[in-house]
Amino acid sequence: AGCLSIGYVGYNCGNGILETVVVSGGSGQYQYALDNCSDWKDYQFQIQQISNGSHTLYVRDQSNINCGDFKTISISCNNMRQGNKNDNASAT
């Protein structure tokens, strides 16, 4: 493990927003990117409308961009009704 670690990840299929990313370590303020490290967001909920399948979520410390972690998440929103959540924190 490095200077920070990604734990639970929760995606809301109803509104298409990455609602919850639990991170431990670092300064407590993080940046987020999905599938590549070229489009960093200051808040996890800015990552929206993730397609079904496996994706890589990257998290880094805002005050030390060399401090980061990544996790494979699996999105499966087929036949999900409004408000249902796909809470998937499986990592590979």
N, C-alpha and C positions, 0 to 999 in steps of 0.2 A: 504494500500500500504506500501511496505517496503522501503528499501534504494535505490532500482532501480526498473524500470518498463519496460516491453517489450511492444512495440507498434506494428507498421507495420512489417509484415513478408512477404518476396517475394521469391518464389521458381521458378526457370527456368526449365520447363519441357524439353526444347530442349537440354540443356547440363547437366541436372541433378544436378544442384548446388543450394544450399541455398544462394542466392545472397544478400539479404537485410534483416537485422534485425535491427530495430530502437530501441535503448535502451536509456532511460533517467535516470539520477542519477548515483551514484557511481563515480568512478575515471575517467571513460571514456575509460578504457581498460578492456575488458571482455573475458570470456571463455564460450564456448558453448558445450552443450551435447544434444543428442537426445534419448529419451525414457528411459534413465537411467543416473545416475550420476557417472558412472565409467570410461567413455572415454571422457575426456574434451579436446576440441580443442581450440587453440588460435585465430582462425579466423572462422567466420561462413561459409565461402566458403569451408572449409575442410569437412563439412557435405554434403555428396553427395549421389546420387542415392537413394533417399527416396522412399519407396514403397507407392502406393496409400493407402489412409485411414487416420485415425486419429493418431497423434503422439504427444508426449509431448516434447516441446523444453525448455531446461533449460539454463539460463544465470546467470553467477555470476561475481562479480568484481574480477579482477586478484589480486588486492592488499588486498582484504578482502573477502575471500571465504565464509564467513558467510553472505555476502550481496548478495542476489540473487532473482530470480523470475522464474516462469515457465508459459507456455502458451500452450494450446492445439491448434495444427494447423491441417488443413485438406488438404491432397494432393490428387488431382484428375487430372491425366495426360493422361487419355484415349483419343486416337486419336488427340493428340496435335502435331502440326508440329514444326520443328526446329525453335527456336527463340521465340515461344509463351511462355508466362509466366502464371503461376498459382499464382496470387497474392492473398493470403488468410491470413487475419489477424483476423479471427474469434476466439474468446476465449470463453472457457467455464469454 
